[in-house]
Amino acid sequence: MELINDFKWKKGMKVRELVSNYRNLGYQSIELGKASDVIVKMKKDNAKIFLTFTSNMVTSGLRGFFAQIIKLGMANVIVTTVGGIEEDIMKASGEKFSIGGFEADDVELHEKGINRIGNILVKNESYMHFEDMIKDILGKLYKKQKRWTVSDMLKEIGLMLNDESSILYQAAKNNVPIFCPAITDGAFGFHLYLFQQKHEDFVVDVVKDFGNILFVTSYDEKKGVIALGGSISKHHAILSTLLNGGANYAVYMTTAHKSSGSMSGATTQEAKSWGKVKDDSDIATVIGDVTITFPLAMINALEQLDEEGLLKPKESKEIKKKTLEEYKKDAKS
Protein backbone atom coordinates (compact mmCIF):
# COMPACT_ATOMS: atom_id res chain seq x y z
CA MET A 1 0.00 0.00 0.00
CA GLU A 2 1.36 3.40 -1.02
CA LEU A 3 1.38 6.16 1.59
CA ILE A 4 0.65 9.87 1.48
CA ASN A 5 3.86 11.88 1.76
CA ASP A 6 4.22 15.43 3.03
CA PHE A 7 5.02 17.80 0.18
CA LYS A 8 7.91 20.20 0.70
CA TRP A 9 9.37 22.89 -1.51
CA LYS A 10 12.97 22.53 -2.53
CA LYS A 11 15.01 25.32 -4.09
CA GLY A 12 15.45 24.77 -7.82
CA MET A 13 12.67 22.16 -7.98
CA LYS A 14 11.90 21.17 -11.58
CA VAL A 15 8.64 20.04 -13.17
CA ARG A 16 9.62 16.37 -13.13
CA GLU A 17 10.35 16.44 -9.40
CA LEU A 18 7.15 18.37 -8.72
CA VAL A 19 4.97 15.87 -10.60
CA SER A 20 6.82 12.98 -8.95
CA ASN A 21 5.76 14.41 -5.58
CA TYR A 22 2.18 14.70 -6.85
CA ARG A 23 1.92 10.91 -6.99
CA ASN A 24 1.75 10.77 -3.20
CA LEU A 25 0.21 14.15 -2.41
CA GLY A 26 -3.52 13.45 -2.64
CA TYR A 27 -6.75 14.07 -4.57
CA GLN A 28 -6.29 15.38 -8.13
CA SER A 29 -2.50 15.58 -7.72
CA ILE A 30 -2.40 11.78 -7.64
CA GLU A 31 -4.52 11.59 -10.79
CA LEU A 32 -2.29 14.13 -12.53
CA GLY A 33 0.81 12.09 -11.73
CA LYS A 34 -0.98 8.98 -13.00
CA ALA A 35 -2.00 10.79 -16.19
CA SER A 36 1.62 11.68 -16.92
CA ASP A 37 2.62 8.03 -16.43
CA VAL A 38 -0.10 6.90 -18.85
CA ILE A 39 1.15 9.35 -21.50
CA VAL A 40 4.64 7.88 -21.17
CA LYS A 41 3.28 4.34 -21.43
CA MET A 42 1.26 5.00 -24.58
CA LYS A 43 4.30 6.48 -26.29
CA LYS A 44 6.62 3.66 -25.20
CA ASP A 45 4.10 1.10 -26.42
CA ASN A 46 4.05 2.79 -29.85
CA ALA A 47 0.32 3.46 -29.54
CA LYS A 48 -1.44 5.68 -32.06
CA ILE A 49 -2.18 8.78 -29.99
CA PHE A 50 -5.41 10.74 -30.46
CA LEU A 51 -5.14 14.28 -29.05
CA THR A 52 -8.47 16.09 -28.72
CA PHE A 53 -9.14 19.60 -27.48
CA THR A 54 -11.79 22.29 -27.68
CA SER A 55 -11.39 25.74 -29.21
CA ASN A 56 -11.03 27.64 -25.92
CA MET A 57 -7.68 25.93 -25.40
CA VAL A 58 -6.40 27.36 -28.69
CA THR A 59 -7.61 30.78 -27.55
CA SER A 60 -5.18 30.37 -24.68
CA GLY A 61 -1.41 30.01 -24.99
CA LEU A 62 -1.73 26.22 -25.20
CA ARG A 63 -1.94 26.64 -28.96
CA GLY A 64 1.86 26.82 -29.31
CA PHE A 65 2.30 23.86 -26.95
CA PHE A 66 -0.06 21.73 -29.05
CA ALA A 67 1.97 22.61 -32.16
CA GLN A 68 5.18 21.65 -30.37
CA ILE A 69 3.69 18.34 -29.23
CA ILE A 70 2.78 17.50 -32.83
CA LYS A 71 6.32 18.34 -33.95
CA LEU A 72 7.75 16.05 -31.27
CA GLY A 73 5.63 13.12 -32.44
CA MET A 74 3.36 13.01 -29.39
CA ALA A 75 0.10 13.15 -31.40
CA ASN A 76 -0.80 11.03 -34.42
CA VAL A 77 -4.40 12.21 -34.85
CA ILE A 78 -5.95 15.57 -33.88
CA VAL A 79 -9.67 16.14 -33.29
CA THR A 80 -10.87 19.63 -32.44
CA THR A 81 -13.66 22.17 -32.86
CA VAL A 82 -13.86 24.88 -35.49
CA GLY A 83 -13.10 27.81 -33.19
CA GLY A 84 -9.65 26.32 -32.65
CA ILE A 85 -9.09 26.19 -36.41
CA GLU A 86 -10.17 29.81 -36.82
CA GLU A 87 -8.03 31.11 -33.99
CA ASP A 88 -4.99 29.10 -35.08
CA ILE A 89 -5.24 30.81 -38.48
CA MET A 90 -5.75 34.21 -36.81
CA LYS A 91 -2.66 33.82 -34.65
CA ALA A 92 -0.62 32.50 -37.59
CA SER A 93 -1.39 35.78 -39.37
CA GLY A 94 -0.15 37.82 -36.41
CA GLU A 95 -3.36 38.48 -34.47
CA LYS A 96 -2.85 38.95 -30.72
CA PHE A 97 -5.32 38.17 -27.93
CA SER A 98 -5.14 40.04 -24.64
CA ILE A 99 -5.74 39.27 -20.97
CA GLY A 100 -8.91 40.61 -19.37
CA GLY A 101 -10.91 39.54 -16.33
CA PHE A 102 -13.76 37.16 -15.57
CA GLU A 103 -15.69 40.01 -13.97
CA ALA A 104 -15.26 42.50 -16.81
CA ASP A 105 -18.11 44.81 -17.86
CA ASP A 106 -19.36 42.84 -20.87
CA VAL A 107 -21.71 45.56 -22.10
CA GLU A 108 -18.79 47.97 -22.20
CA LEU A 109 -16.63 45.38 -23.99
CA HIS A 110 -19.35 44.89 -26.60
CA GLU A 111 -19.54 48.63 -27.22
CA LYS A 112 -15.78 48.65 -27.79
CA GLY A 113 -15.94 45.71 -30.23
CA ILE A 114 -14.25 43.28 -27.89
CA ASN A 115 -15.33 39.68 -27.26
CA ARG A 116 -14.60 37.92 -23.96
CA ILE A 117 -13.68 34.24 -23.66
CA GLY A 118 -13.31 33.72 -19.91
CA ASN A 119 -10.52 36.14 -19.03
CA ILE A 120 -9.17 36.37 -22.59
CA LEU A 121 -10.18 39.22 -24.93
CA VAL A 122 -10.45 39.05 -28.73
CA LYS A 123 -11.16 42.12 -30.85
CA ASN A 124 -13.78 42.12 -33.60
CA GLU A 125 -11.00 43.21 -35.97
CA SER A 126 -9.33 39.82 -35.50
CA TYR A 127 -12.41 38.11 -36.90
CA MET A 128 -12.63 40.65 -39.71
CA HIS A 129 -9.04 39.89 -40.69
CA PHE A 130 -9.85 36.18 -40.50
CA GLU A 131 -12.76 36.71 -42.89
CA ASP A 132 -10.47 38.40 -45.40
CA MET A 133 -7.98 35.54 -45.12
CA ILE A 134 -10.54 32.75 -45.40
CA LYS A 135 -12.07 34.22 -48.55
CA ASP A 136 -8.64 34.15 -50.20
CA ILE A 137 -7.93 30.64 -48.88
CA LEU A 138 -11.24 29.24 -50.14
CA GLY A 139 -10.56 30.76 -53.55
CA LYS A 140 -7.21 28.95 -53.73
CA LEU A 141 -8.78 25.68 -52.59
CA TYR A 142 -11.50 25.98 -55.24
CA LYS A 143 -8.95 26.51 -58.01
CA LYS A 144 -7.12 23.35 -56.95
CA GLN A 145 -10.18 21.11 -56.69
CA LYS A 146 -13.91 21.38 -56.13
CA ARG A 147 -14.52 18.67 -53.52
CA TRP A 148 -12.71 18.32 -50.19
CA THR A 149 -12.96 16.28 -47.04
CA VAL A 150 -12.50 18.47 -43.96
CA SER A 151 -9.18 16.85 -42.99
CA ASP A 152 -7.71 17.24 -46.50
CA MET A 153 -8.87 20.86 -46.60
CA LEU A 154 -7.26 21.61 -43.24
CA LYS A 155 -3.99 20.00 -44.33
CA GLU A 156 -3.94 22.17 -47.44
CA ILE A 157 -4.59 25.29 -45.34
CA GLY A 158 -1.79 24.27 -42.99
CA LEU A 159 0.61 24.16 -45.92
CA MET A 160 -0.34 27.74 -46.75
CA LEU A 161 0.67 29.00 -43.30
CA ASN A 162 4.21 29.78 -42.21
CA ASP A 163 4.18 29.68 -38.44
CA GLU A 164 6.07 27.11 -36.37
CA SER A 165 3.60 27.71 -33.52
CA SER A 166 0.60 26.87 -35.72
CA ILE A 167 -1.27 23.63 -35.09
CA LEU A 168 -2.39 23.42 -38.73
CA TYR A 169 1.13 24.09 -40.01
CA GLN A 170 2.83 21.49 -37.83
CA ALA A 171 0.13 18.90 -38.51
CA ALA A 172 0.47 19.40 -42.28
CA LYS A 173 4.28 19.21 -42.14
CA ASN A 174 4.25 16.08 -40.00
CA ASN A 175 1.39 14.33 -41.82
CA VAL A 176 -0.90 14.36 -38.78
CA PRO A 177 -4.58 14.49 -39.82
CA ILE A 178 -6.79 17.10 -38.18
CA PHE A 179 -10.47 16.22 -37.94
CA CYS A 180 -13.09 18.89 -37.25
CA PRO A 181 -16.52 17.20 -37.43
CA ALA A 182 -18.47 20.42 -36.70
CA ILE A 183 -16.66 22.55 -39.27
CA THR A 184 -19.78 24.71 -39.80
CA ASP A 185 -20.11 25.65 -36.12
CA GLY A 186 -18.45 29.05 -36.38
CA ALA A 187 -17.27 31.86 -38.65
CA PHE A 188 -15.44 29.32 -40.84
CA GLY A 189 -18.72 27.50 -41.50
CA PHE A 190 -20.52 30.73 -42.30
CA HIS A 191 -17.95 31.57 -44.95
CA LEU A 192 -18.09 28.05 -46.37
CA TYR A 193 -21.82 28.62 -46.79
CA LEU A 194 -21.37 32.01 -48.44
CA PHE A 195 -18.68 30.67 -50.77
CA GLN A 196 -20.90 27.78 -51.81
CA GLN A 197 -23.70 30.17 -52.74
CA LYS A 198 -21.43 31.56 -55.47
CA HIS A 199 -19.79 28.23 -56.32
CA GLU A 200 -22.43 25.49 -56.13
CA ASP A 201 -19.95 22.79 -57.19
CA PHE A 202 -17.75 23.49 -54.16
CA VAL A 203 -18.35 20.70 -51.62
CA VAL A 204 -16.86 20.00 -48.20
CA ASP A 205 -17.67 16.36 -47.54
CA VAL A 206 -18.18 15.92 -43.78
CA VAL A 207 -19.68 12.43 -44.11
CA LYS A 208 -16.70 11.05 -46.03
CA ASP A 209 -14.40 12.53 -43.40
CA PHE A 210 -16.45 10.76 -40.72
CA GLY A 211 -15.40 7.52 -42.40
CA ASN A 212 -11.79 8.72 -42.46
CA ILE A 213 -11.67 9.21 -38.71
CA LEU A 214 -13.43 5.91 -38.02
CA PHE A 215 -10.75 4.07 -39.94
CA VAL A 216 -7.72 6.21 -39.14
CA THR A 217 -6.69 3.34 -36.88
CA SER A 218 -7.19 -0.42 -36.91
CA TYR A 219 -8.21 -3.16 -34.52
CA ASP A 220 -4.65 -4.47 -34.28
CA GLU A 221 -3.02 -1.12 -33.49
CA LYS A 222 -2.40 -0.01 -29.92
CA LYS A 223 -4.40 3.15 -29.29
CA GLY A 224 -4.08 6.01 -26.80
CA VAL A 225 -6.42 8.95 -26.19
CA ILE A 226 -5.57 12.28 -24.57
CA ALA A 227 -8.89 14.12 -24.38
CA LEU A 228 -8.72 17.70 -23.13
CA GLY A 229 -12.22 18.93 -22.40
CA GLY A 230 -15.13 17.11 -23.95
CA SER A 231 -17.77 17.72 -26.57
CA ILE A 232 -17.69 16.54 -30.15
CA SER A 233 -13.90 16.36 -30.41
CA LYS A 234 -13.58 13.90 -27.53
CA HIS A 235 -16.50 11.78 -28.70
CA HIS A 236 -15.31 11.34 -32.29
CA ALA A 237 -11.93 10.09 -31.09
CA ILE A 238 -13.32 7.54 -28.65
CA LEU A 239 -15.95 6.45 -31.16
CA SER A 240 -13.08 5.56 -33.49
CA THR A 241 -11.41 3.53 -30.75
CA LEU A 242 -14.72 1.84 -29.89
CA LEU A 243 -15.11 0.54 -33.45
CA ASN A 244 -11.51 -0.68 -33.41
CA GLY A 245 -11.43 -2.67 -30.20
CA GLY A 246 -11.10 0.12 -27.63
CA ALA A 247 -8.23 2.31 -26.43
CA ASN A 248 -5.35 0.72 -24.55
CA TYR A 249 -4.52 4.01 -22.83
CA ALA A 250 -6.70 7.00 -22.00
CA VAL A 251 -6.18 10.33 -20.23
CA TYR A 252 -9.13 12.70 -19.78
CA MET A 253 -8.68 16.22 -18.42
CA THR A 254 -11.79 18.32 -17.84
CA THR A 255 -13.56 20.76 -15.55
CA ALA A 256 -16.88 18.94 -16.07
CA HIS A 257 -18.19 16.53 -13.43
CA LYS A 258 -19.37 12.97 -13.96
CA SER A 259 -22.67 13.73 -12.19
CA SER A 260 -23.91 15.69 -15.22
CA GLY A 261 -24.07 12.59 -17.39
CA SER A 262 -22.44 14.58 -20.19
CA MET A 263 -19.75 13.55 -22.65
CA SER A 264 -17.53 16.26 -21.19
CA GLY A 265 -17.86 14.86 -17.67
CA ALA A 266 -17.69 11.17 -18.60
CA THR A 267 -14.65 9.54 -17.00
CA THR A 268 -12.18 7.02 -18.42
CA GLN A 269 -13.75 4.44 -16.11
CA GLU A 270 -17.23 5.08 -17.58
CA ALA A 271 -15.76 4.64 -21.07
CA LYS A 272 -15.08 0.98 -20.25
CA SER A 273 -18.81 0.28 -20.12
CA TRP A 274 -19.04 1.32 -23.79
CA GLY A 275 -15.95 -0.51 -24.92
CA LYS A 276 -14.32 2.80 -25.88
CA VAL A 277 -11.55 1.93 -23.45
CA LYS A 278 -10.37 -1.65 -22.92
CA ASP A 279 -11.17 -3.36 -19.61
CA ASP A 280 -7.47 -3.68 -18.71
CA SER A 281 -6.34 -0.32 -20.07
CA ASP A 282 -4.19 2.23 -18.25
CA ILE A 283 -6.40 5.24 -17.51
CA ALA A 284 -6.54 8.52 -15.61
CA THR A 285 -9.14 11.27 -15.27
CA VAL A 286 -7.97 14.67 -13.99
CA ILE A 287 -10.52 17.26 -12.91
CA GLY A 288 -9.21 20.79 -13.30
CA ASP A 289 -8.28 23.62 -15.66
CA VAL A 290 -6.36 22.14 -18.60
CA THR A 291 -4.14 25.24 -18.87
CA ILE A 292 -2.71 24.13 -15.50
CA THR A 293 -2.96 20.34 -15.52
CA PHE A 294 -1.94 19.48 -19.09
CA PRO A 295 1.41 21.34 -19.26
CA LEU A 296 2.50 19.77 -15.97
CA ALA A 297 1.57 16.22 -16.99
CA MET A 298 2.91 16.50 -20.54
CA ILE A 299 6.18 18.28 -19.67
CA ASN A 300 6.94 15.60 -17.09
CA ALA A 301 6.28 12.93 -19.75
CA LEU A 302 8.37 14.77 -22.36
CA GLU A 303 11.36 15.05 -20.03
CA GLN A 304 11.27 11.33 -19.31
CA LEU A 305 10.81 10.36 -22.96
CA ASP A 306 13.55 12.76 -24.06
CA GLU A 307 16.01 11.19 -21.64
CA GLU A 308 15.25 7.81 -23.16
CA GLY A 309 15.55 9.10 -26.74
CA LEU A 310 11.92 8.40 -27.57
CA LEU A 311 10.89 11.79 -28.92
CA LYS A 312 10.74 12.41 -32.66
CA PRO A 313 14.14 13.55 -33.97
CA LYS A 314 14.40 16.95 -35.63
CA GLU A 315 13.51 17.02 -39.31
CA SER A 316 16.51 17.26 -41.61
CA LYS A 317 16.86 20.25 -43.94
CA GLU A 318 16.75 17.94 -46.97
CA ILE A 319 13.38 16.48 -46.01
CA LYS A 320 11.97 19.93 -45.25
CA LYS A 321 13.13 21.31 -48.59
CA LYS A 322 11.70 18.37 -50.50
CA THR A 323 8.32 18.73 -48.82
CA LEU A 324 8.10 22.44 -49.67
CA GLU A 325 9.16 21.84 -53.27
CA GLU A 326 6.54 19.12 -53.64
CA TYR A 327 3.89 21.51 -52.35
CA LYS A 328 4.93 24.25 -54.79
CA LYS A 329 4.81 21.74 -57.63
CA ASP A 330 1.32 20.60 -56.61
CA ALA A 331 0.11 24.20 -56.35
CA LYS A 332 1.22 24.96 -59.92
CA SER A 333 -0.42 21.86 -61.41
N, C-alpha and C positions, 0 to 999 in steps of 0.2 A: 504493500500500500504506500503510495506517494504521500508526502506530507507537505503542508503549507509552510513556506519559508518566509521569514521577515524580509521585506525589500529594503535595501539600503543604497543610497546614492554613493557613487564612487567617482572621484575626479577623472575626467577623460573617458567616461563610460561611452561605449559605442552602441549603435543600434543592435548589433548581434547579441551583445551582452545584456542589453535591456530586455529584448524579446526572450532571451534564455531565462531571465528572472521571472518573466510573465508566466512561464509554465507552472510555477508553484506559488503564484501570487493570489489568485482567486477570481471567481466570477468570469467576466468576459476576457480578462487577461489570459486565463488558461485557454479559452477557446481561440484567442488570437495566436497564441504560441502554437496550438495544435494546427491552426489553419496554415501557418508558415511551414510546418513540417509536411503537411499534405501537399503543398505546392512543390516542395523539394522532391517528394516521392513521385509525383506524377511526371516530373521532368526526368528523373533518373530512370523511370520505367518506360521512357520513350512514348508516353501517352500523347495522343492528339489533344491539345489543350484548346478548349472553347473559352474565350474571354468575352463576357457580356457586361455591358454597362449602359446606363441611361444618359440622356443628353445633359442633365444638370452637372454631371461629372466632367463633361468636356467644357462646360461653362467655367468650371474651376480650373486651377492650375494642374490638375491631374492629366489634362490633355497631352502635355509634353511627356509625362511619365508613361502613358499608354503607348505613345509613339516609340519611346525608348525600349519598352518591353517587347514590342513587335520586332524591333531591330535586333534585339538580343536573342530572339528565337523562343520567347516565353509564351507566345500565343500563335496558334495555327489557324484558328478561325475566330473572326470577330462578329458579334451580333450586337447591334445598337439601335437607337431610335433616331428619327430624322433630325431632331434639334442638334444632336451631336455632330451630324454630317454638316449641317449649315454652319455651326459655330467653328468647326475645324477649318472650313473654307474661309470664313471671315478672318480668323486669326492668321491663317496662312497668307492672307493678303495684307496683313499689317494692322488689322483692327485690334484695339485694346479695350478690355473690360476693366471697370474700376470697383473698388471696395466701398460698399455703403453700410447700411445697418438694417437689422431685422425690424426695427421700430421706426423706420423712415416714414415721412409724410408722403404717402403714395399718390394722393391727389396732386400735391406739388410736383412730384416726380413726373406724373403724367403731363402736366402743363409744360414741363421743361423738355418733354420728348425723351424721357428716360424710363426704361423698363427695369423692374426689380426682380431678380431671381434669388430669393433668400436675402443674403447680404452682399450680393454681387449686382452691379449696375451695368446695363447695356443700352447704349444710345440708339434711338431710331435710325440715325445716320448709318449705323453699322449694318442694319437690315437693308437700308436703301442701297448701300454699296454692294451688299450680297446680291440683291436683285439685278443690279447691272452686270455683275460677274456671271450669274447663273444664266442670264439671257445669252451672253456670249458663249458660254460653255455648251448650252443646249444646241446652239447653232452649229458648233463644231462637231458635236456628237451626231447631229442629223446629217451633216455632209458625209460623215464616215459610214454610217449605216442607219437604217430606219427603225430597226427593232432591237431592243436591249433587254437583258435581264437586269435587275437592280444591281447585283454584285458585279457584273461586267461593266455597267455604266460607272459605278463608283471606282472601279480600278482605273478606268480610262481617265476619270477626273483626277484621281491621285497622280497619274503620270503627267498631268498638266501643271501640277503644283510644284513649287521648288522651296520646300520648307522641311528641314530635318525634324522639326517638332510636330509635323503634321501626321495625324493618324492615317489619313488617306494616302499620303505620299509614301510613308514607310510600308504600309500594307501592300501598295502597288509594287514597290521596289522589291519586296521580300516575298511576293506571290502568296500573300495571306488574304483570303477572300473576306470581304466585309458584307454582311447581310443586314438589310434594313427592311424588315417586312412591312412596316407602316410608313413607307416612303412618302405617302401623301399627307401625313399628319403634321403639316407645318408649311412654312413659306416655300420650301422646295416643291412640295406637292402642288401648291397653288400655281407656281410657275410652270410645272409640268402640264397642268390643266390648260393654262393660257396658251402655252406653246402648241399643244395638240389642237386647239381650236383653229390655228392657222396652218397646221401641218397634220392633217387627219391620218396620214400613214405613219406618223411617229408613235411607236408603241413601247411602253415599259412593261414588260411581262413579269408581273409579281407572282403569278401562279407557277410559271416555269422555275422561277427562283426558289419557290417553296420546295420544289422537287430537288433543286441543287443543294439546299441546306440539309434536307432529309438524308441525302446520300453523299454528303461531304465526308462521311466516315463509314466504316464497315463494321460488321458484327465481330470480326476477328481482331480489329484494332483495339488497343487499350485507349481509354477515353478519360479525360479530365475536364471538369467544369469549374471555372472561377466566375461566379455570378455576382456582380456588384449592383445592388438594387434589385428590382424585380421587373414586373411588367412583361411586355411582349418580347423583349430581347432575351430575358432569362428563359421564358417558356419555349421559344423556338429552339434554343440550344438543347434543353433537356428533353424536348420532344424528339429531336434527332437521336439523342442517346437512347431514349426509350425504344425506338424502332430498330436500334442496332445493339440490343442486349444490355443496355444500361451503362452508366458511367462507373469506372473503377475508382475514381477520385472526384470529390466535390467539395468546393469551398463556397459558401454563401455569405455575403456581407450585406447587411441591410439595417435600416432603422425601423422597418415594419415588424409587427409582432404576430406570432403564430395564431393568436386568439381571433384575429380578423378573418381567418379562413381565406385570405387572399393569396395570389401567386407571389406577391412581394414578400409576404410574411411566412410563406411555407418554408419549412426547415429541410435540411439535407436528410434528416431522419424520416420526415413525412414522404420525401421523394421515393423512399424504398417501397412504400405501399403501392406506388404506381409502376415500379420497375424502371424508373428513370435513373435510379442509382442502384447498383448491385447490392445484394444483401450483405456481402462481406467487404464492402468498399471502405476506404479511408475517407472520413468526412469531418467537416467542421462548419458550424454556423456561428457567425460573430454578429452580435447586435451592437450597432453603433455607426457613427458618421464615417463613411468610407474615406473621406479626405484625411482622416486620422488613422483608421485601422489598416487600410490597404497599403499605404507606403511602408508602414512598420513591418507588416507581415511579408511583403514582397521584397523589401530591401534585405531583410534578414535571410530570405531564401536566396536572393541573388548573390550575396556575399559568400554563402556556403557553396553554391554551385560554381561560382567563379574560382574559388580555391581549388575545386576539384576539376576545373577545366571543362565544365559542362555547358557553358554558355556559348552561343553562336559566335564563331570567330568573325573578325572584321572583314567586310567585303573587300576583295582586291580591286585595285584601280582598273585592271583589265576587264573584269566582269562588269564593273559599273559602266565603263565606257561602251562596252558591247551592248548592254541593255538600253542605254540612251540612243545609240545609233539605230538599234532595231526599232525603237519607238518612232524616231524621226522618219525612218524608211516607211513604216506602216502609215504614218500620218500623211505622207506624200501620195501613197497609192490609193 
